[in-house]
Amino acid sequence: MDSPAQFTIEPGEGGGAAVLSGDWTAITLGDAGPRLRQALGAAPGATLDLTGIGRCDTAGAYAIVRASGGRVDPEHIRAPATIARLLTLVSHASRAPAVPHRRTHSFYDLLVRIGRGLANLLSDGYETIAFFGHLMMAVRHVILNPRRIRWPAIFSLAERAGLDAIPIVAVTTFFIGAVVAFIGADELAQFGAQVFAVELIGIAIMREFNIVITAVLLAGRSASSFAAEIGAMKMSQEIDAMQVMGVDPFEALVLPRFLALLLTIPLLTFVATLAGLAGGVIVSWAVLDVSPSFFLQRLVEQVGATHFWIGMSKSPVMAVVIAGIGCRQGMEVGGDVESLGRRVTSAVVHSIFSIILIDAVFAMIYMKLNV
């Protein structure tokens, strides 16, 4: 059983002696260190007798060294060999000057940071290629044996990632369509061409905003949840347990999320198109006095279905990108919560950046095709 650190001052020649007893450890030390320092300050020539100490750790040794003013020589302190070596070690460590860490901002450091960034970029590229290669092997396995497809997981994920997102997608694109109609009515009114607001709303919603807004919302909603779910399983070693049992994590976790988004993003894009056009119709009716029947008639005659199919053609690519980034970031989670938070944030940021980049690439492709 631990005994508290204690000491007594015995009078004698040269200031007497301080006899220490008990356990001088971090747990039992208490306020014995300051009291010993105060007692030795009143008797400068007193020596220390540590032969009665039971246990002593670095906390107790540091308290004794501070109380003795850093003097640990045998003439001043009488102690067993093990405690004497500990006191010497602590005394030298306490007197060692702290080495300040100097941050340099030289051109060499800039080159080092650029090199590390490029190395990390190449490493991420390699890991991404390996991830999609493993995914393609999982797709090959389920094609050769369709019974390996986990339909319950796919439909459950499709409901959570797709159907549950219909309200937020519809409301957001409704207001986007209304804003586009307001801007178009205000700008075109300067030229007396308010009627062309129908074309502006139709092309903007059916070609760009329907898929872009849907993909951005799913990037913040589904990519983050995919990364968090798979990352939590990685932290708790559930994925390692699946591999031990012979279950491929890509077939059980990654592939169902890909298929779920491939099924739901076209549906959400269609809902976004209807909601955006509804917002444009209402604003055009209220501001431009364009009736819904005239709006729809002009939309069919002047805009057509080509722009709608252009927007829908982007949805499978967006689904692959969102699911791929979310699942890959989840598989890269380490064993700590900080890694989980960093990967979830990266999933959202990378998804949104990729969505904007892919939409720009599609725009250039269709411009070259004159579509």
Disulfide bonds with the S-S distance in Angstrom:
none
